[in-house]
Amino acid sequence: MTPAQIPVSDKALFLGKGFKWTQTHTQRLLMARLPENEKLLEPGRLYRWARQKEINTEGQSWLTRRTAAQAWWNPVAPLPPVGGKPELHGVEPYESDIWFPLGERVGHTIVLGTTRVGKTRLAEILINQDIMRGDTVITFDPKGDADLMLAMYAAARKAGRPFYMFHLGFPEQSCRYNPIGDFTRITEVATRIANNLPDEGQSAAFRDFVWRFVNVLGKMMEALSIKPSYILIYRCAVNVDDLAAQYFVSVLDKECPGWAEEFEDFELSKAEAQQVSKTGRSMEAVKLSQFLKRKKLNNALSDAVAGILGNERSYFEKLVSSLYPLLEKLTSGKVVELISPDFENLDDTRPIMDWRKVMEQNAVVYVGLDALTDAEVAAAVGNAMFADLTSLAGQIYKHGHGYGQSGTTGKRKVAIHADEFNELIGNEFIPMLNKAGGAGYQVTAYTQTWSDVEAKIGSKAKAEQMGGNFNTMIMLRVKLESTAQMLTSQLPDVRVVTGTLVSGAGDIASPEGYEDFTSSNEDRLSSETVPTLMPADLTSLPKGQAFALLEGGNLYKLRLPLPLPDPDSDAPDDLVKMAERMRETVRLSRKPENDEEELFVEGRRYG
């Protein structure tokens, strides 16, 4: 399907072609797999001969060139190399378009499928519909899919919508974004940074130290009307004395006009001065702190700052040492220009993005996190983005869109697509699933196995809590039985009819009769209870096919459409070159066994 051929509705989401799976299909599947019907599941002898001939001659003979042709006159044309068990879709001769009501999407959707079976191509189909429908669309792509990015650009341009591209791997073309610059409560700044640190065992105590330290820095910045950023937090963390002095001066200017003259005559006691020398702190900052106390102008924040200054510098740095490597990674190279934008640099023409502006403009956003290069930075930025979105959702839920503006803005739907979301999830993702539906957020998350989610979170209970927030499940081919059981365990058992052939013979011992024996042949029908689907059915799906649990447990079997490039796309040259570099990065990182040129599904160059 080209983008123009993808159907779009204001009431439902197009998923593909298929049918509703019922007891009848379980019965047919059981019968198709009986030994006597095995020949019906395999290609015919002539088809197998043609394929073997093509291998033997390497397609060089005139005959094999004709048997390999995709033409109406060729009875042995090759089938698409999609693998799997064809009977899973063949049990229903009549399929139709499958639509999913939009009202169900705020319950969020999880898409599971192993690599190279069509997850990202399904995302492309869904994203295209969301853009053309007029929803605000935000897509997180940790690894970087070039075709997805180009498809989003083409769709946004066709719909006349603003398009933002944020990519950590391509800072020259990327827009800029401050993940910790917008918040509802100042404590969110410390939370977004500290949540990227380990919290198991003794590490939890050190993370708490970091949180408190960063929270104090954030509160001082807020008091000084300084917008927090990673680079500013790092600078102030390394040298907190200067920020503390600025804060003390601002308090004195506000509460005690003319204090400067009195401060000139103020001196620390000899014992206090010796203590400052031992701690290695700034004499000026400590003097301002003590002067503030003498004037009885101290408050909770100034006391917290004084407590930090009272600690010996090297000792305190050991307590918060886990903070520095993280901030070093987030402020190194050209990445710092993206996630700590300099608002005063008028020579930098790259746009600066924030989520409120994105929603006001009803824009389309592609977020490439370059996880193949640096997974830790990708996770830190992605988690901060989720936290920022969650914070904004709280404001929207309470005040609606357009809060603080003169005009009113209607309620908007925000479609969030998170590809390979196991690379991104953290504590920030759970509240977004729990509460953001009321703000119009509809999350569609894509991952390979649920074990990846559990491993990333580090807690099976939290993973189950997260899984419980996805009301809709679409499952392509998966590798692990435990992942398949996430769907099959939600299905009821059904009764199927089985037939048994019984033959028997027996002697007649009565001397009065003329019969020497009796015989009988019976066809017995009985019913038994079996699962609607087995986990093995999910692990043997052909590429581009899926089962979907929609609308409270209704099971559908799907054939997913394969999106084709937009023939009318006119992406700028720098975006096209960037896409080529993205493809090369992904190709070099892919395992050889998964290195396929493209994804095949039924219908592409096949009847």
Buried (B, 14 or more C-beta within 10 A) or exposed (E): BEBEEBEBEEEBBBBBBBBEBBBEBBBBBBBBEEEEEEEEEEBEEEBEEBBEBBEEEEEEEEEBEBBBEEEEEBEBBBBBEBEBBBBBBEBBEEBEEBBBEBEBBBBBBBBBBBBBBBBBBBBBBBBBBBBBBBBBBBBBBBBBBBBBBBBBBBBBBBBEBBBBBBBBBBBEBBBBBBBBBBBBEBBBBBBBBBBBBEBEEEEEEBBBBBBBBBBBBBBBBBBEEBEBBBBBBBBBBEEBBBBBBBBBBBBBEEEBEEBEEEBEEEEBEEEBBEBBEEBBBBEBBBBBBBBBEEBEBBEEBBEBBBEBBBBEBEEBBEBBEBBBEBBEBBBEEEBBBBBBBBEEEEEEEBBBBBBBBBBBEBBBBBBBBBBBBBEEBBBBBBBBBBBBBBBBBBBBBEEBBBEEEEEEBEEBBBBBBBBBBBBBBBBBBBBBBBBBBEBBBBBBBBBBBBBBBBEBBEEEEBBEBBBEBBBBBBBBBBBBEEBBBBBBEEBEEBEBEBEEEEEEEEEEEEEEEEEEEEEEEEEEEEEEEBBBBBBEBBBBBBBBBBBBBBBEEEBBBBBBBBBBEBEEBEBEEEBBEBBEEBBEBBEEEBEEEEEEEEBBBBBBEBE
